[in-house]
Amino acid sequence: MTPTFDTLIALLEHRAAEQGSERAYTFLLDGDLEGGSFEYGGLTTKAKAIATMLAERGVMPGDRALLLYSPGVEFIAAFFGCLCAGVIAVPAYPPHTVQLARTLPRLVAVTTDAQVSIVLTTDTIAQMAAELAMVAPSFRDLPWLATDRVASDAADAWRRPSVSADSLALLQYTSGSTSAPKGVMVSHGNLLHNLAYLDHLEENDATSVAVSWLPVIHDMGLIEAVLLPAYAGYPAYLMAPETFLQRPLRWLQAITRYRGTNSGGPNFAFDLCTRKVTSQQVQTLDLSSWRCAYNGAEPIRRDTLVRFHETFRGAGFRWKSFFPVYGLAESTLLVSSSRRIDEPVSCDADADALTQGRFITAIADASRRTTSLVACGPVWFGTEIRIIDPETHEQCAPNRVGEIWISSLSVARGYWRRPEQTALAFGARLSTGEGTFLRTGDLGVMHEGQLVVTGRLKDLLIVRGAKHYPQDFELTAERQHAAVRAGCCAAFVVGGSDGESVVLAAEIDIRQLAVPSDAERKTQLADIAAAIRRGIVELHGVQLQAVTLINPGSIPKTTSGKLQRQACRAAFEFNKLDELHRWTRTPAIAPSRERPEPHLAITSVP
C-alpha cells in the first residue's frame, strides 16, 4: 500500500530510501533504443543538486522557473528539482528555431504571465538564449541554468525548503482550446490527491509498467506518465511525441517489449494506430499485458474503441482494458473514470432529443437518429459532480444536459494572477447559494451513475433553436471520403444574412485523391464537399452555409492537439485558411478586410 505523503518532496525521498537502486525512468530514442535513464536514488540526488543551484542563483521558494526541455529524462530531474527548492515549475515547449513566429508568441505570453525568475533547460537549448533575447525582450534579463551541467555533489548542500501541502508545485498552463492559455495553480496537495485517486482506480502494483509518448508539459503526460509511476513506485518508459506520430507502431512495440500495463492518450492516438499499423505488423505484437488503456482529453468515440479492439485483439488486447476518463487541468487531471476491473460503457442517445438538451436512450427504431456516447465512469475519492443549467445555476433535472460542475480536493487553487476569472470558474455557487464548485465549461449528463460528456459549452452549435454538437458533424464529415483526415475537421457557427449558420472545415489528404489532372482534382474536391453537405443534411437535418477543404496542418489546434474551433472560425472569416476548395451557399460569406491577431497554436496531427 502506498504511504501517505504531505508533499512531493517526501514522496521522492521515500522512493529513494525504499527503491533507490531501481530504474525509475527510461527514455526511448526513436521509441526503440534506450537513451537516458534515472534510478530513484540518482533522480533524488540530481533533483536536490538542481535545487541547491537554484538557491545559489537567488531563486527563492515561491518563485517561478520556466522549464524548456526537449523530450528526455532531464525534464523530470528539473521538475523534481523545482519541487525540492520550493520553486513553482512552469513547463513549456522550447521554441522551434525554424518556426519562431508560430511557437514564440505563446512562450513569451507564458513567461510574462508567470513572471518567471529563471529558465531551466539543457546546455544545447541554453545556447539559444542570446537569439531569443534579440527577438523577445522578456528573455533579455532572465538567467538560464543548464541542468544537465549540474554536478550531483551539489546535493550535499541541499536544505529542505518550507513547503506544505498547500504550497504551489506547478503552474499548468491550459492548452487554450477555447481561450488564451491560463496558468492553473496546482498545489502539492492537489497533485497528491489526484495521484492517490488515479492509483486507486488503476489498482497499480509491483507489476505495473508505464509506457508513454505524451508530452510531459501537459497534465496527462506529466501526471499519469511521470508522477504516478513515482507515486506508486513502478518504472516508466517514455518516448517523444513525434516518435509516435511519425510511426504509431513504435508505441505498441514499446508496450510489447516492456510489458507495459498503463498507457494511453487522446482518442486520435487509438484511431491513428488502426489506420497506420498493418495486419502483418499486428502479428508481431503482444499487447496482453496492457490493462489500463486510458483515453481522454478529447471526445471519446465508440467506433474508435471498437475498431482498435477488432484490429488488435489478435495481439492480446482486451476490450476491458479500455479506460475512458474525463478530466481537465483545473482539477489537476482526473475527474471521473471507471475502475480497472470495469468494462467501458457506451450508450446510444436519441439525437433529436439531444438537440433539445434532453438525454434519452435510443430505442431500436431505424427511423430515429442516434448518437453514440462513451461514459467516463462514476466519481470517487470524495469528488462530486453536479449537472447545472449554465444560465440559471439551477441543478438540472435527471436526463437534462447541463454544465459539469465539480467539487474535489483535486480542484486547483485558481488561475495565476487572474482573480476575476478565478472567481467565475472556481467559485461558482448554485442558485440556492450552495457551493463552491469548479465550472468546467463542458456539457454532460449523469446516466446510471456514470458521467457522459456531450460537448463543450463554447463550441455548441445552435441552429434555429436546436443544439448540435460539433464533434457529431465532424465525425459525419470524416466518413464521407477516405481523403478527409480523421480528427482534422472543425464545425463552427458564423453569422450570415439569415442568422447563425454552420461551416465545416476539413483537412484533405491529397494522396487519397489519386487523380491525374488539376481539373479532375478540382472536380473530386467539389464532389467531396457535396458529399459532406449531403451527409450533414441526412444525418443531422442541417444545411451547411459553407464547406472549406484545406491542406493538412491548417486546422488550428492547441499544443496538445485539441481542436481550436473558435480560432478556426476566425481564420475562415478572415480568409486565412490554406484552402484547396471552398463551397459557399448564397449569399456568400464575405471575408473581413483586416486580419485580427489572435494567438494561434497550430499543431498538425496525422
Secondary structure in CASP SS format (residue, H / E / C, confidence):
PFRMAT SS
TARGET T0000
AUTHOR 0000-0000-0000
METHOD secondary structure of the structure
MODEL  1
M C 1.00
T C 1.00
P C 1.00
T C 1.00
F C 1.00
D C 1.00
T C 1.00
L H 1.00
I H 1.00
A H 1.00
L H 1.00
L H 1.00
E H 1.00
H H 1.00
R H 1.00
A H 1.00
A H 1.00
E H 1.00
Q H 1.00
G C 1.00
S C 1.00
E C 1.00
R E 1.00
A E 1.00
Y E 1.00
T E 1.00
F E 1.00
L E 1.00
L E 1.00
D C 1.00
G C 1.00
D C 1.00
L E 1.00
E E 1.00
G E 1.00
G E 1.00
S E 1.00
F E 1.00
E E 1.00
Y H 1.00
G H 1.00
G H 1.00
L H 1.00
T H 1.00
T H 1.00
K H 1.00
A H 1.00
K H 1.00
A H 1.00
I H 1.00
A H 1.00
T H 1.00
M H 1.00
L H 1.00
A H 1.00
E H 1.00
R C 1.00
G C 1.00
V C 1.00
M C 1.00
P C 1.00
G C 1.00
D C 1.00
R E 1.00
A E 1.00
L E 1.00
L E 1.00
L E 1.00
Y C 1.00
S C 1.00
P C 1.00
G C 1.00
V C 1.00
E H 1.00
F H 1.00
I H 1.00
A H 1.00
A H 1.00
F H 1.00
F H 1.00
G H 1.00
C H 1.00
L H 1.00
C H 1.00
A H 1.00
G C 1.00
V C 1.00
I E 1.00
A E 1.00
V E 1.00
P E 1.00
A E 1.00
Y C 1.00
P C 1.00
P C 1.00
H C 1.00
T H 1.00
V H 1.00
Q H 1.00
L H 1.00
A H 1.00
R H 1.00
T H 1.00
L H 1.00
P H 1.00
R H 1.00
L H 1.00
V H 1.00
A H 1.00
V H 1.00
T H 1.00
T H 1.00
D H 1.00
A H 1.00
Q C 1.00
V C 1.00
S C 1.00
I E 1.00
V E 1.00
L E 1.00
T E 1.00
T C 1.00
D H 1.00
T H 1.00
I H 1.00
A H 1.00
Q C 1.00
M C 1.00
A H 1.00
A H 1.00
E H 1.00
L H 1.00
A H 1.00
M H 1.00
V H 1.00
A C 1.00
P H 1.00
S H 1.00
F H 1.00
R C 1.00
D C 1.00
L C 1.00
P C 1.00
W E 1.00
L E 1.00
A E 1.00
T H 1.00
D H 1.00
R H 1.00
V C 1.00
A C 1.00
S H 1.00
D H 1.00
A H 1.00
A H 1.00
D H 1.00
A H 1.00
W C 1.00
R C 1.00
R C 1.00
P C 1.00
S C 1.00
V C 1.00
S C 1.00
A C 1.00
D C 1.00
S C 1.00
L E 1.00
A E 1.00
L E 1.00
L E 1.00
Q E 1.00
Y E 1.00
T C 1.00
S C 1.00
G C 1.00
S C 1.00
T C 1.00
S C 1.00
A C 1.00
P C 1.00
K C 1.00
G E 1.00
V E 1.00
M E 1.00
V E 1.00
S E 1.00
H H 1.00
G H 1.00
N H 1.00
L H 1.00
L H 1.00
H H 1.00
N H 1.00
L H 1.00
A H 1.00
Y H 1.00
L H 1.00
D H 1.00
H H 1.00
L H 1.00
E H 1.00
E C 1.00
N C 1.00
D C 1.00
A C 1.00
T C 1.00
S C 1.00
V C 1.00
A E 1.00
V E 1.00
S E 1.00
W C 1.00
L C 1.00
P C 1.00
V C 1.00
I C 1.00
H C 1.00
D H 1.00
M H 1.00
G H 1.00
L H 1.00
I H 1.00
E H 1.00
A H 1.00
V H 1.00
L H 1.00
L H 1.00
P H 1.00
A H 1.00
Y H 1.00
A H 1.00
G C 1.00
Y C 1.00
P C 1.00
A E 1.00
Y E 1.00
L E 1.00
M C 1.00
A C 1.00
P H 1.00
E H 1.00
T H 1.00
F H 1.00
L H 1.00
Q H 1.00
R C 1.00
P C 1.00
L H 1.00
R H 1.00
W H 1.00
L H 1.00
Q H 1.00
A H 1.00
I H 1.00
T H 1.00
R H 1.00
Y H 1.00
R C 1.00
G C 1.00
T C 1.00
N E 1.00
S E 1.00
G E 1.00
G E 1.00
P C 1.00
N H 1.00
F H 1.00
A H 1.00
F H 1.00
D H 1.00
L H 1.00
C H 1.00
T H 1.00
R H 1.00
K H 1.00
V C 1.00
T C 1.00
S H 1.00
Q H 1.00
Q H 1.00
V H 1.00
Q C 1.00
T C 1.00
L C 1.00
D C 1.00
L C 1.00
S C 1.00
S C 1.00
W C 1.00
R C 1.00
C E 1.00
A E 1.00
Y E 1.00
N E 1.00
G C 1.00
A C 1.00
E C 1.00
P C 1.00
I C 1.00
R C 1.00
R H 1.00
D H 1.00
T H 1.00
L H 1.00
V H 1.00
R H 1.00
F H 1.00
H H 1.00
E H 1.00
T H 1.00
F H 1.00
R H 1.00
G H 1.00
A H 1.00
G C 1.00
F C 1.00
R C 1.00
W H 1.00
K H 1.00
S H 1.00
F E 1.00
F E 1.00
P E 1.00
V E 1.00
Y E 1.00
G E 1.00
L C 1.00
A H 1.00
E H 1.00
S H 1.00
T C 1.00
L C 1.00
L E 1.00
V E 1.00
S E 1.00
S E 1.00
S C 1.00
R C 1.00
R C 1.00
I C 1.00
D C 1.00
E C 1.00
P C 1.00
V C 1.00
S E 1.00
C E 1.00
D E 1.00
A E 1.00
D E 1.00
A H 1.00
D H 1.00
A H 1.00
L H 1.00
T H 1.00
Q C 1.00
G C 1.00
R E 1.00
F C 1.00
I C 1.00
T E 1.00
A C 1.00
I C 1.00
A C 1.00
D C 1.00
A C 1.00
S C 1.00
R C 1.00
R C 1.00
T E 1.00
T E 1.00
S E 1.00
L E 1.00
V E 1.00
A E 1.00
C C 1.00
G C 1.00
P C 1.00
V C 1.00
W C 1.00
F C 1.00
G C 1.00
T C 1.00
E E 1.00
I E 1.00
R E 1.00
I E 1.00
I E 1.00
D C 1.00
P C 1.00
E C 1.00
T C 1.00
H C 1.00
E C 1.00
Q E 1.00
C C 1.00
A C 1.00
P C 1.00
N C 1.00
R E 1.00
V C 1.00
G E 1.00
E E 1.00
I E 1.00
W E 1.00
I E 1.00
S E 1.00
S C 1.00
L C 1.00
S C 1.00
V C 1.00
A C 1.00
R C 1.00
G C 1.00
Y E 1.00
W C 1.00
R C 1.00
R C 1.00
P H 1.00
E H 1.00
Q H 1.00
T H 1.00
A H 1.00
L H 1.00
A H 1.00
F H 1.00
G C 1.00
A E 1.00
R E 1.00
L C 1.00
S C 1.00
T C 1.00
G C 1.00
E C 1.00
G E 1.00
T E 1.00
F E 1.00
L E 1.00
R E 1.00
T E 1.00
G E 1.00
D E 1.00
L E 1.00
G E 1.00
V E 1.00
M E 1.00
H E 1.00
E C 1.00
G C 1.00
Q E 1.00
L E 1.00
V E 1.00
V E 1.00
T E 1.00
G E 1.00
R E 1.00
L H 1.00
K H 1.00
D H 1.00
L C 1.00
L E 1.00
I E 1.00
V E 1.00
R C 1.00
G C 1.00
A E 1.00
K E 1.00
H E 1.00
Y C 1.00
P H 1.00
Q H 1.00
D H 1.00
F H 1.00
E H 1.00
L H 1.00
T H 1.00
A H 1.00
E H 1.00
R C 1.00
Q C 1.00
H C 1.00
A C 1.00
A C 1.00
V E 1.00
R E 1.00
A E 1.00
G E 1.00
C E 1.00
C E 1.00
A E 1.00
A E 1.00
F E 1.00
V E 1.00
V E 1.00
G E 1.00
G E 1.00
S C 1.00
D C 1.00
G E 1.00
E E 1.00
S E 1.00
V E 1.00
V E 1.00
L E 1.00
A E 1.00
A E 1.00
E E 1.00
I E 1.00
D C 1.00
I H 1.00
R H 1.00
Q H 1.00
L C 1.00
A C 1.00
V C 1.00
P C 1.00
S C 1.00
D H 1.00
A H 1.00
E H 1.00
R H 1.00
K H 1.00
T H 1.00
Q H 1.00
L H 1.00
A H 1.00
D H 1.00
I H 1.00
A H 1.00
A H 1.00
A H 1.00
I H 1.00
R H 1.00
R H 1.00
G H 1.00
I H 1.00
V H 1.00
E H 1.00
L H 1.00
H H 1.00
G C 1.00
V C 1.00
Q C 1.00
L C 1.00
Q C 1.00
A E 1.00
V E 1.00
T E 1.00
L E 1.00
I E 1.00
N C 1.00
P C 1.00
G C 1.00
S C 1.00
I C 1.00
P C 1.00
K E 1.00
T C 1.00
T C 1.00
S C 1.00
G C 1.00
K C 1.00
L E 1.00
Q C 1.00
R H 1.00
Q H 1.00
A H 1.00
C H 1.00
R H 1.00
A H 1.00
A H 1.00
F H 1.00
E H 1.00
F C 1.00
N C 1.00
K C 1.00
L C 1.00
D C 1.00
E E 1.00
L E 1.00
H E 1.00
R E 1.00
W E 1.00
T E 1.00
R C 1.00
T C 1.00
P C 1.00
A C 1.00
I C 1.00
A C 1.00
P C 1.00
S C 1.00
R C 1.00
E C 1.00
R C 1.00
P C 1.00
E C 1.00
P C 1.00
H C 1.00
L C 1.00
A C 1.00
I C 1.00
T C 1.00
S C 1.00
V C 1.00
P C 1.00
END
